[in-house]
């Protein structure tokens, strides 16, 4: 009775009573609305900057567009005729070949040099951070600056590369005006631009490998080469795959260095699918918007195909 009267007096004094928790269904609905609110800007960005341009490019590739119909929007539907025109064009096979050679050579050299530099800087010697920061300069420069610099360096008459070759007793090389060297020149420039990216990503991957694995391997008598092949490369495989995929997607659409240095010439010797697409759409007096869009879509299909291979490789690793 005493405890009961005490509780009554506490209630009369206005003691706070805990509020009832909201129903679980209401909490779930509020959480969903919050999630959609955070997701809405990303969805709007993807629709405006990716989905709609892709739709417009596909629409361009299946219609016969002229300058007038491009403005008025009354281009007739022609199905896959633009794709047939592109594939039957004599410039298609050389452009595709140059794209494959340019992409494969760039990826192999960028990854090899980037991995070598990442392993080198992973030793943490004095001034390693400063030198690693200097290696990022090619990646940070605007592409027009990098391409213009390489154009000056590889100039046949006054370029520094031919000047050095002259001091060494070697004849000048027409780096940018010779069909034998133009593709090599733009590939070297692209490798120089892409090595810092590979260095940064692979160096980050090396930092995630536990140091005690190398210590245990050294105690077991493993050499530096054995540690690299048995520890570094296997544990670096996921990072290597994403590095190669991103490098592939970027290299497939490289346009600025090639156009600034050679414009795809001479005689189409350095023309890739990206530069050919631009030339079809904007480089002629009579622009061919449909075939240009078709070439761009072929590049997208190649990139998506490589992305699917990456997903499959990741599932095997998992």
PLY file of the C-alpha trace (Angstrom):
ply
format ascii 1.0
element vertex 318
property float x
property float y
property float z
element edge 317
property int vertex1
property int vertex2
end_header
0.00 0.00 0.00
2.84 2.38 0.81
4.48 1.81 -2.58
1.13 2.25 -4.33
0.48 5.58 -2.64
4.02 6.70 -3.45
3.45 6.01 -7.16
0.17 7.91 -6.99
1.87 10.94 -5.48
4.59 10.82 -8.20
1.93 10.72 -10.90
0.10 13.66 -9.37
3.36 15.63 -9.29
3.58 15.28 -13.07
6.28 12.65 -13.47
7.21 12.13 -17.18
5.76 9.08 -18.82
7.86 7.53 -21.68
6.34 8.13 -25.13
5.34 5.13 -27.16
7.73 4.18 -30.02
6.42 4.79 -33.54
5.16 1.75 -35.39
7.84 -0.18 -37.35
5.97 0.38 -40.63
6.12 4.16 -40.19
9.86 4.06 -39.44
10.42 1.92 -42.54
8.53 4.31 -44.82
10.41 7.34 -43.49
13.73 5.57 -44.04
12.78 4.73 -47.63
11.83 8.33 -48.36
15.15 9.52 -46.95
17.05 7.01 -49.08
15.21 8.12 -52.23
15.91 11.77 -51.35
19.64 11.10 -51.20
19.50 8.97 -54.36
17.49 11.42 -56.46
20.38 13.82 -57.33
22.55 10.92 -58.50
19.74 9.46 -60.60
19.01 12.86 -62.14
22.69 13.33 -62.96
22.99 9.90 -64.58
19.84 10.42 -66.63
20.85 13.89 -67.82
24.56 13.28 -68.47
24.64 9.59 -69.48
21.28 8.08 -70.34
19.98 10.93 -72.51
23.24 11.46 -74.49
23.43 7.72 -75.08
19.83 7.68 -76.30
20.53 10.62 -78.62
23.63 8.91 -80.00
21.68 5.71 -80.70
18.94 7.76 -82.34
21.53 9.53 -84.52
22.99 6.21 -85.62
19.66 4.80 -86.91
18.51 7.86 -88.85
19.68 9.69 -91.96
20.63 13.07 -90.56
21.68 16.10 -92.57
22.38 19.59 -91.29
18.79 20.63 -92.03
17.20 17.56 -90.48
19.54 17.82 -87.50
18.15 21.29 -86.76
14.51 20.55 -87.63
14.45 17.02 -86.21
12.71 15.29 -89.13
15.42 12.81 -90.10
14.03 9.60 -91.66
14.62 6.26 -89.97
17.08 4.04 -91.86
17.71 1.18 -89.43
21.23 -0.25 -89.54
22.23 1.40 -92.81
24.70 3.70 -91.06
26.41 0.72 -89.45
26.62 -1.05 -92.79
28.09 2.08 -94.35
30.72 2.31 -91.62
31.74 -1.36 -91.80
31.93 -1.26 -95.63
34.06 1.90 -95.61
37.71 1.23 -96.61
38.83 3.28 -93.60
37.09 1.03 -91.08
39.57 -1.85 -90.91
42.67 0.40 -90.65
40.98 2.55 -87.98
39.97 -0.55 -86.00
43.48 -2.00 -86.32
45.09 1.26 -85.19
42.67 1.41 -82.25
43.56 -2.11 -81.12
47.31 -1.57 -81.53
47.21 1.82 -79.83
45.11 0.50 -76.94
47.04 -2.71 -76.32
50.45 -1.04 -76.57
49.39 1.80 -74.28
47.91 -0.55 -71.68
50.91 -2.88 -71.60
53.49 -0.09 -71.36
51.48 2.02 -68.90
50.83 -0.90 -66.60
54.39 -2.26 -66.77
56.02 1.10 -66.11
53.45 2.03 -63.48
53.95 -1.26 -61.63
57.75 -0.94 -61.78
57.58 2.59 -60.38
55.07 1.54 -57.70
57.37 -1.26 -56.51
60.31 1.16 -56.60
58.56 3.82 -54.50
57.22 1.21 -52.10
60.70 1.00 -50.54
60.28 4.45 -48.86
63.74 5.88 -49.50
64.56 9.57 -48.81
62.69 12.04 -51.06
60.46 9.22 -52.34
57.30 11.24 -51.61
58.67 14.25 -53.51
59.66 12.21 -56.55
56.33 10.41 -56.52
54.55 13.75 -56.54
56.66 14.90 -59.51
55.61 11.82 -61.45
52.01 13.02 -61.18
52.70 16.12 -63.28
51.89 14.50 -66.67
48.56 13.32 -65.27
47.68 16.75 -63.89
48.51 18.75 -67.00
45.71 19.52 -69.48
45.79 17.17 -72.45
46.21 20.04 -74.90
49.38 21.13 -73.07
50.83 17.61 -73.00
50.03 16.97 -76.67
51.41 20.35 -77.76
54.62 19.69 -75.80
55.10 16.33 -77.46
54.41 17.87 -80.86
57.20 20.35 -80.26
59.59 17.68 -78.93
58.96 15.37 -81.92
59.08 18.10 -84.55
61.10 16.91 -87.54
63.07 20.14 -87.98
63.50 21.73 -84.56
62.40 19.07 -82.09
64.60 18.22 -79.15
64.37 14.49 -79.84
65.86 14.82 -83.33
68.46 17.23 -81.95
69.62 14.64 -79.44
69.63 11.98 -82.16
71.77 14.30 -84.30
74.34 14.61 -81.51
74.38 10.81 -81.31
75.10 10.56 -85.05
71.66 9.28 -85.97
69.60 10.75 -88.77
66.46 12.77 -88.09
63.18 10.87 -87.89
59.87 12.21 -89.18
58.01 11.28 -86.05
54.73 12.99 -86.88
54.78 13.11 -90.66
55.88 9.57 -91.48
53.27 6.78 -91.80
55.75 4.43 -90.14
56.21 6.53 -87.00
53.04 8.56 -86.43
51.18 5.84 -84.51
54.31 5.13 -82.45
54.62 8.82 -81.58
51.06 9.23 -80.34
51.35 5.95 -78.40
54.48 7.19 -76.61
52.73 10.43 -75.70
49.69 8.57 -74.38
51.88 6.23 -72.33
53.62 9.23 -70.78
50.23 10.69 -69.84
48.83 7.44 -68.41
51.76 6.10 -66.37
51.05 8.34 -63.31
47.51 6.96 -63.00
48.81 3.39 -62.95
51.49 4.41 -60.46
49.00 5.93 -58.02
46.51 3.05 -58.11
49.08 0.25 -57.99
51.05 1.99 -55.25
47.86 2.15 -53.18
47.37 -1.56 -53.77
50.91 -2.32 -52.64
50.33 -0.40 -49.42
47.46 -2.77 -48.57
49.67 -5.89 -48.72
50.75 -6.88 -45.17
54.49 -6.45 -44.58
54.73 -9.61 -42.47
54.16 -11.72 -45.60
57.40 -10.42 -47.09
59.20 -10.89 -43.76
58.05 -14.50 -43.55
59.06 -15.13 -47.15
62.49 -13.61 -46.54
62.98 -15.85 -43.48
62.11 -18.82 -45.68
64.85 -17.80 -48.12
62.66 -16.39 -50.92
64.43 -13.99 -53.25
63.08 -10.60 -54.30
61.87 -12.02 -57.62
60.14 -14.93 -55.89
58.41 -12.55 -53.47
57.21 -10.45 -56.40
55.78 -13.39 -58.37
54.39 -15.35 -55.40
53.15 -12.53 -53.12
52.95 -9.16 -54.85
51.30 -10.11 -58.13
48.66 -12.52 -56.72
47.59 -10.10 -53.98
47.66 -7.18 -56.40
45.42 -8.94 -58.94
42.12 -7.22 -58.01
43.73 -3.78 -58.15
45.48 -4.70 -61.40
42.21 -5.72 -63.03
40.43 -2.48 -62.21
43.49 -0.48 -63.28
43.56 -2.22 -66.65
39.80 -1.81 -67.11
39.87 1.93 -66.38
42.92 2.34 -68.60
41.18 0.44 -71.39
38.03 2.56 -71.22
40.10 5.75 -71.23
42.43 4.64 -74.04
39.60 3.54 -76.34
38.23 7.08 -76.39
41.53 8.98 -76.53
41.12 11.84 -78.96
42.94 15.01 -77.92
46.60 13.87 -78.15
46.12 12.14 -81.49
44.19 15.00 -83.06
46.59 17.67 -81.81
49.74 15.78 -82.80
48.83 14.18 -86.14
45.08 14.72 -86.80
45.00 11.02 -87.60
47.50 11.34 -90.44
49.46 11.16 -92.50
47.22 9.20 -94.86
45.23 7.83 -91.94
48.25 6.07 -90.44
47.32 7.15 -86.90
43.53 7.30 -87.30
41.60 5.51 -84.57
37.87 4.98 -84.23
37.61 8.03 -81.98
39.34 10.40 -84.42
37.49 8.86 -87.36
34.16 9.43 -85.64
35.05 13.09 -85.09
36.18 13.51 -88.68
32.94 12.00 -90.01
30.79 14.22 -87.84
32.69 17.51 -87.80
35.72 17.29 -90.07
33.97 17.44 -93.45
32.03 20.12 -95.29
29.09 17.71 -95.42
28.94 16.16 -91.93
27.82 12.54 -91.65
26.16 12.52 -88.25
24.68 9.04 -88.58
27.89 7.17 -89.45
29.81 9.22 -86.86
27.34 8.18 -84.17
27.55 4.57 -85.35
31.33 4.58 -84.89
30.88 6.04 -81.41
28.41 3.30 -80.52
30.88 0.66 -81.66
33.39 2.11 -79.19
30.75 1.93 -76.46
30.05 -1.71 -77.28
33.77 -2.50 -77.08
34.05 -0.79 -73.69
30.94 -2.55 -72.34
32.25 -5.90 -73.57
35.52 -5.35 -71.72
33.56 -4.36 -68.62
31.60 -7.62 -68.74
34.88 -9.55 -69.01
36.10 -7.70 -65.92
32.94 -8.65 -63.99
33.40 -12.26 -64.99
37.05 -12.22 -63.90
36.07 -10.69 -60.56
33.51 -13.45 -59.97
36.17 -16.08 -60.63
38.51 -14.41 -58.15
35.74 -14.30 -55.56
0 1
1 2
2 3
3 4
4 5
5 6
6 7
7 8
8 9
9 10
10 11
11 12
12 13
13 14
14 15
15 16
16 17
17 18
18 19
19 20
20 21
21 22
22 23
23 24
24 25
25 26
26 27
27 28
28 29
29 30
30 31
31 32
32 33
33 34
34 35
35 36
36 37
37 38
38 39
39 40
40 41
41 42
42 43
43 44
44 45
45 46
46 47
47 48
48 49
49 50
50 51
51 52
52 53
53 54
54 55
55 56
56 57
57 58
58 59
59 60
60 61
61 62
62 63
63 64
64 65
65 66
66 67
67 68
68 69
69 70
70 71
71 72
72 73
73 74
74 75
75 76
76 77
77 78
78 79
79 80
80 81
81 82
82 83
83 84
84 85
85 86
86 87
87 88
88 89
89 90
90 91
91 92
92 93
93 94
94 95
95 96
96 97
97 98
98 99
99 100
100 101
101 102
102 103
103 104
104 105
105 106
106 107
107 108
108 109
109 110
110 111
111 112
112 113
113 114
114 115
115 116
116 117
117 118
118 119
119 120
120 121
121 122
122 123
123 124
124 125
125 126
126 127
127 128
128 129
129 130
130 131
131 132
132 133
133 134
134 135
135 136
136 137
137 138
138 139
139 140
140 141
141 142
142 143
143 144
144 145
145 146
146 147
147 148
148 149
149 150
150 151
151 152
152 153
153 154
154 155
155 156
156 157
157 158
158 159
159 160
160 161
161 162
162 163
163 164
164 165
165 166
166 167
167 168
168 169
169 170
170 171
171 172
172 173
173 174
174 175
175 176
176 177
177 178
178 179
179 180
180 181
181 182
182 183
183 184
184 185
185 186
186 187
187 188
188 189
189 190
190 191
191 192
192 193
193 194
194 195
195 196
196 197
197 198
198 199
199 200
200 201
201 202
202 203
203 204
204 205
205 206
206 207
207 208
208 209
209 210
210 211
211 212
212 213
213 214
214 215
215 216
216 217
217 218
218 219
219 220
220 221
221 222
222 223
223 224
224 225
225 226
226 227
227 228
228 229
229 230
230 231
231 232
232 233
233 234
234 235
235 236
236 237
237 238
238 239
239 240
240 241
241 242
242 243
243 244
244 245
245 246
246 247
247 248
248 249
249 250
250 251
251 252
252 253
253 254
254 255
255 256
256 257
257 258
258 259
259 260
260 261
261 262
262 263
263 264
264 265
265 266
266 267
267 268
268 269
269 270
270 271
271 272
272 273
273 274
274 275
275 276
276 277
277 278
278 279
279 280
280 281
281 282
282 283
283 284
284 285
285 286
286 287
287 288
288 289
289 290
290 291
291 292
292 293
293 294
294 295
295 296
296 297
297 298
298 299
299 300
300 301
301 302
302 303
303 304
304 305
305 306
306 307
307 308
308 309
309 310
310 311
311 312
312 313
313 314
314 315
315 316
316 317
